[in-house]
Amino acid sequence: MVELFGGAIEASVPSTWRDVSRVRQVPDNQEVFQDCTEETGAVLVIEILEYQINVANADACSYFLNDLAETNEASSLHIIESSNSIVNLHPDDDDTNDSEMKMAWFPNLSVPASKMGEQCCACIARGSQKVAQGGREGSSANNINDAQWIDVEICVMRLPTVQTDLLITLSTPQRSDAVRSDADAGAVGQKDSGTLLQQILKTVNIKDWSLFAS
């Protein structure tokens, strides 16, 4: 387990992944890790953001995927979402389906009664975006020969009672310049998903809620 934000949050991150803050400055509201040994270029970002009150849960992943695409100056964005992408973080005892989804995705997460609310949930999706390989400087993402597709898996933990959207994003560059189809990507939010993102989410726990705004 890795302690994040001074120990306020904990999660399991692959031991071979590098804490990016050791090599460059990372914003205080982020924790960033990178896969170095497999040379996949995969990057995991845990980010604390202000709660977007005007964004519906059903639109949360699209909103933040588009925001990420704008930040990266992506020339194209393809979002793949599943109808089962919203997980209730405080299911009723008599709601078997919600309880099973919560346990499948967040078995280690407990939400105090004082932090519960009708909108306390996690939204999960997958998308792809084409980004200039040279980054924002000296390279245009509109040049098809100078860009690559990045697969993005995202979880938005919506915590309105503490005015927070907690983002957990896993970005992995594709090896070829071809966006995945819906069939190739598969459904997001299924209980049998074995992605690395789900493995990480299963270990997430918020230990100190005072980290967030009250």
Helices and strands as residue ranges (DSSP letters): E 2-4, G 5-7, E 9-11, E 17-19, G 20-22, E 30-35, E 43-50, H 57-71, E 76-80, E 86-88, H 96-105, G 113-115, E 121-132, G 144-146, E 147-159, G 160-162, E 164-173, H 182-185, H 196-201, E 205-206, G 209-211
